[in-house]
Amino acid sequence: MVKYPTLLVICLFSVSSAFAQITITSADMPISGDTLRYCNATPTSGGYDFTLTSANHVWNFTNLNCTSQEVAAYRNASSTPYSFYPAFFGKYGTKIADSIGFSIFKFYNIWDFYGKTSSVFKAEGYGLTYSGFPLAATYTDDDEIYQFPLQYNDRDSSTFRLVLDIPTLGKFIRKGYRINHVDGWGKITTAYGTFNCLRVKSTIFEIDSLLITNPTPINLGFPVSTTEYKWLANGERFPILEVRGNTNMLGFTPTQVRYRYKIPTSSIHEILQQSMPLTLNLYPNPSNQVPHIQDLNYTGKMNLTLTDVSGKVLLQNLIWNSQDAEKVLNNQAASLPQGTYIIILDCINQKYVGRWIKL
């Protein structure tokens, strides 16, 4: 008679352990060399209320639709356009935008640079290109994105400030503050899987200003208030789900939704199992440059197909030699967003299949 309650206690203990609170530390943050894939989703897909949270909460976001895949590539500063900047030595960064601004105030190659210790993960620098010249600066007051260890109900706040000199134009100034609250814990499920997690709510107020000195002194300020929700899990180094948006008296309106993603092996295997294809070698790979086809000289009718990892066809062309295939592929690849793509060359007697990752 004693065995049954004992077994019940063991089972209950196992269940409670599976739903135990986790702690997020600096070991759960990105490191130099990471290429972390994620999906962008339509903010209104699934009709979710992203604000819902509690202790021991269960979040189910399996109905988020993936509209595109991208890669958050964290590179050592020495392999970025801003390697010249001494203060970035030992730091790593990720490209956050191809361009921002407008007209003569347009900037390109926008990068954030990070550093971390056992107690903080923070943005330490910023880079942009103006009129063809790469420019960079470090924060005089770092943006402390997370302060560790992160546990349920933790709260913290911090300020940040950065000034970047832009020759012939003036200065770019970023300043503001961040308030973090770990307002939930439990389990989250997306198409990526199910994870024990902490939910972090961040309220960020910042002003990005252009202090123009030439040709006419002008101060252009752009105040932005943002609310972010991030679901963090141990070992993932990227949020399982990240939602950004605006909060006002009517509530929270999401403007950006993205979630951790991995390449579904089935979509690749299904292609590879057809007609026992040979490997199509592509280089550089992964890369932010257009790919080239290596060691293939073929003349004759072939079909060129480019798909994303879900199998969606992005390009189909009838080609008559491998050199033309490379030209057509490069024209299409230059405009593709970051992500993973399958390239197929279907010749009369043989099929070649390769996987290319665009950073």
C-alpha positions in Angstrom: 0.0 0.0 0.0 2.9 2.3 0.6 4.3 2.0 -3.0 1.5 3.9 -4.7 1.8 7.2 -2.8 5.6 7.0 -3.1 5.3 6.5 -6.9 2.8 9.4 -7.0 5.2 11.7 -5.2 8.1 10.7 -7.6 5.9 11.5 -10.6 4.7 14.8 -9.1 8.3 15.8 -8.4 9.3 15.0 -11.9 6.5 17.1 -13.4 7.3 20.0 -11.1 11.0 19.8 -12.0 10.1 19.9 -15.7 8.3 23.2 -15.1 10.9 24.7 -12.8 12.1 28.2 -13.1 15.3 28.7 -15.0 18.1 31.3 -14.6 19.6 33.1 -17.6 23.3 34.0 -17.4 25.9 35.4 -19.8 26.5 31.8 -21.1 23.1 32.1 -22.8 24.1 35.1 -24.8 25.6 35.1 -28.4 29.3 34.7 -28.9 31.6 35.7 -31.8 31.1 33.4 -34.7 27.5 32.5 -34.0 25.1 32.4 -37.0 21.7 32.2 -35.3 18.7 31.7 -37.6 15.3 33.1 -37.1 12.0 33.5 -38.9 10.1 36.8 -39.3 6.3 36.5 -38.8 3.4 38.8 -39.5 2.7 40.7 -36.2 -1.0 39.9 -36.4 -0.6 36.2 -37.4 -2.3 33.8 -35.0 -4.2 36.7 -33.3 -2.0 36.4 -30.2 -2.0 38.7 -27.1 1.8 38.9 -26.6 1.3 40.7 -23.3 -0.1 37.7 -21.4 2.3 36.4 -18.7 2.5 35.0 -15.2 4.5 32.6 -13.1 4.5 29.0 -14.5 2.8 30.3 -17.7 2.3 28.2 -20.8 2.7 30.2 -24.1 1.8 28.5 -27.4 2.7 30.4 -30.5 2.7 27.5 -33.0 0.4 29.4 -35.4 2.9 32.2 -36.2 3.5 32.2 -39.9 7.1 32.4 -41.2 7.3 35.0 -43.9 11.1 35.0 -44.3 14.2 33.5 -42.7 17.2 35.5 -41.7 20.5 34.9 -39.9 21.8 37.0 -37.0 25.6 36.6 -37.8 27.8 37.7 -34.9 31.2 38.5 -36.3 34.5 39.4 -34.7 35.0 43.1 -35.3 38.2 42.4 -37.3 36.0 40.8 -40.0 33.6 43.8 -40.3 33.9 47.1 -42.2 34.8 48.7 -38.9 37.9 46.6 -38.0 40.0 49.8 -38.2 38.5 51.1 -34.9 40.9 50.3 -32.0 38.2 50.3 -29.4 36.4 47.4 -31.1 39.4 45.0 -30.6 38.0 41.9 -29.0 34.4 42.9 -29.6 31.9 41.3 -32.0 29.0 42.7 -33.9 26.0 42.0 -36.1 24.6 43.9 -39.1 21.2 45.3 -38.2 20.3 47.2 -41.4 21.5 47.7 -44.9 20.5 51.4 -44.8 18.7 54.0 -42.7 17.7 57.6 -43.3 16.9 59.5 -46.5 18.4 61.8 -49.1 21.7 63.3 -48.0 21.1 61.9 -44.5 21.2 58.3 -45.7 23.6 55.8 -44.0 24.6 52.3 -44.9 26.0 49.1 -43.4 24.6 49.7 -39.9 26.2 47.5 -37.2 25.8 47.1 -33.5 28.8 45.8 -31.5 28.6 43.9 -28.2 30.5 42.8 -25.2 29.7 40.7 -22.2 30.9 39.8 -18.7 29.5 37.5 -16.1 27.3 40.3 -15.0 26.1 42.1 -18.1 25.4 41.7 -21.9 25.7 45.2 -23.5 25.9 47.2 -26.7 29.3 48.9 -26.7 29.6 50.3 -30.2 27.9 51.4 -33.4 29.1 51.6 -37.0 27.7 53.1 -40.1 28.9 54.2 -43.6 28.4 57.7 -44.9 29.4 58.8 -48.4 31.4 55.6 -48.8 33.4 56.1 -45.6 33.0 53.6 -42.6 32.6 55.4 -39.3 32.4 54.0 -35.8 32.1 55.0 -32.2 31.8 53.4 -28.7 29.2 54.2 -26.2 30.3 56.7 -23.5 27.5 55.0 -21.4 26.9 51.4 -22.6 23.5 50.1 -23.3 23.1 47.3 -20.8 20.7 44.9 -22.5 20.6 42.3 -19.8 22.0 42.3 -16.3 22.8 38.8 -14.9 21.7 36.5 -13.4 18.2 36.9 -14.8 15.5 35.4 -12.6 11.8 35.7 -12.2 10.6 39.2 -11.0 14.1 40.8 -11.4 14.0 44.5 -12.3 16.8 46.7 -13.5 17.2 50.0 -15.3 20.1 51.7 -17.1 20.9 54.7 -19.3 23.0 54.8 -22.6 24.7 57.4 -24.7 26.8 57.4 -27.9 28.2 60.2 -30.0 29.6 59.5 -33.5 31.4 62.2 -35.5 30.4 62.4 -39.2 33.0 64.4 -41.2 31.5 67.2 -43.4 28.1 66.7 -41.8 28.1 66.8 -38.0 27.3 64.3 -35.3 25.0 61.4 -34.7 23.9 61.2 -31.1 22.0 58.3 -29.4 20.8 58.5 -25.8 18.1 57.1 -23.7 17.2 54.6 -21.0 16.1 51.0 -20.7 13.9 49.3 -18.0 13.8 45.5 -17.8 11.4 43.4 -15.9 11.4 39.6 -15.9 7.7 39.3 -15.7 7.1 35.7 -16.4 8.4 32.1 -16.5 7.2 28.8 -17.8 7.1 27.0 -21.1 7.0 28.4 -24.7 6.2 26.5 -27.8 6.8 27.7 -31.4 7.5 25.9 -34.6 11.1 25.6 -33.3 10.1 23.5 -30.3 9.1 23.7 -26.6 11.4 25.3 -24.0 11.6 26.3 -20.4 11.9 30.0 -20.5 12.0 33.4 -18.8 10.0 36.3 -20.3 11.6 39.7 -20.2 9.7 42.9 -20.8 11.9 45.9 -21.8 10.7 49.4 -22.1 13.2 51.5 -24.1 13.1 55.3 -24.7 15.7 56.8 -26.9 16.4 59.8 -29.0 18.5 59.5 -32.1 19.7 63.0 -33.2 21.6 64.4 -36.1 23.4 67.5 -35.1 24.2 69.0 -38.4 26.9 71.7 -38.6 27.4 71.9 -42.4 26.1 73.6 -44.5 23.5 75.0 -42.0 23.3 74.2 -38.3 20.3 71.9 -37.7 19.4 69.6 -34.9 17.1 66.8 -36.0 15.8 64.6 -33.1 13.9 61.4 -33.5 12.4 60.2 -30.2 11.4 56.6 -30.1 9.6 54.6 -27.4 9.6 50.9 -27.8 8.3 47.9 -25.8 10.0 44.5 -26.3 9.0 41.1 -25.1 11.6 38.4 -25.2 11.3 34.7 -24.2 14.8 33.4 -23.3 15.9 29.8 -22.9 19.1 28.2 -21.7 21.7 27.5 -24.3 19.9 29.1 -27.3 21.8 32.4 -27.4 18.9 34.0 -29.2 15.3 34.6 -28.0 12.9 31.8 -28.7 10.5 34.6 -29.5 11.1 38.3 -29.7 8.2 40.8 -30.2 8.7 44.6 -30.6 6.0 47.2 -30.7 4.4 50.3 -29.3 2.4 50.8 -26.1 -0.2 53.6 -25.6 -3.5 54.1 -23.8 -5.1 51.6 -26.2 -2.6 48.8 -25.3 0.3 47.1 -27.0 0.6 47.0 -30.8 3.2 44.6 -32.2 5.3 45.9 -35.2 8.0 43.1 -35.4 7.8 39.4 -34.5 10.6 37.0 -35.0 11.4 33.6 -33.5 14.3 31.2 -33.3 14.4 28.8 -36.2 16.3 25.8 -37.5 16.6 24.3 -41.0 14.1 21.5 -41.3 16.2 18.6 -42.3 13.3 16.9 -44.0 13.0 19.7 -46.6 16.6 19.2 -47.6 16.6 15.4 -47.4 13.5 15.2 -49.7 15.4 17.1 -52.4 18.6 15.1 -51.9 16.8 11.7 -52.2 15.6 12.5 -55.7 17.7 10.9 -58.5 20.7 10.5 -56.1 22.0 14.0 -56.8 25.6 15.1 -56.6 26.8 17.9 -54.4 26.8 21.4 -56.0 29.8 23.1 -54.4 29.2 26.8 -53.8 31.6 29.4 -52.5 31.9 31.6 -50.5 29.5 29.8 -48.2 28.1 31.1 -45.9 28.6 34.6 -47.1 27.0 38.0 -47.7 28.4 37.9 -51.3 26.8 36.2 -54.3 27.7 32.5 -54.6 29.9 31.0 -57.3 29.7 27.4 -58.6 32.9 25.4 -58.1 34.3 22.7 -60.3 31.4 22.3 -62.7 31.8 22.7 -66.4 28.7 21.5 -68.2 27.3 22.4 -71.6 23.8 21.3 -72.4 20.2 21.8 -71.4 19.7 22.2 -67.7 17.0 23.5 -65.3 18.2 25.9 -62.6 15.9 26.1 -59.5 16.4 28.2 -56.4 14.1 27.6 -53.4 14.0 28.5 -49.7 14.2 25.8 -47.1 10.4 25.4 -47.0 10.5 24.4 -50.7 9.1 27.7 -52.0 10.4 28.2 -55.6 12.1 31.6 -55.9 13.7 31.1 -59.4 13.4 28.7 -62.3 15.3 29.1 -65.5 16.2 26.9 -68.5 20.1 27.2 -69.0 22.5 25.9 -71.6 25.8 25.9 -69.7 27.1 26.2 -66.1 28.6 29.6 -66.7 25.2 31.1 -67.6 23.7 29.3 -64.6 26.1 31.1 -62.3 25.3 34.5 -63.9 21.5 34.0 -63.5 21.9 32.7 -59.9 24.1 35.7 -59.0 21.6 38.2 -60.3 18.8 36.7 -58.2 21.0 36.0 -55.1 22.1 39.7 -54.8 18.6 40.7 -53.9 17.8 37.9 -51.5 17.4 38.5 -47.8 19.6 36.7 -45.2 18.6 33.0 -45.0 19.3 29.5 -46.3 18.6 28.5 -49.9 18.6 25.3 -51.9 20.1 25.5 -55.4 19.4 22.7 -57.9 20.9 22.2 -61.4 18.9 19.4 -63.1 20.8 18.2 -66.2 19.8 15.5 -68.6 21.6 12.7 -66.9 22.4 14.1 -63.5 21.2 16.4 -60.8 23.3 18.7 -58.6 22.0 20.1 -55.3 23.7 22.6 -53.0 22.8 24.6 -49.9 23.8 28.2 -49.6 23.6 30.4 -46.5 23.4 34.1 -47.1 24.6 36.2 -44.2 
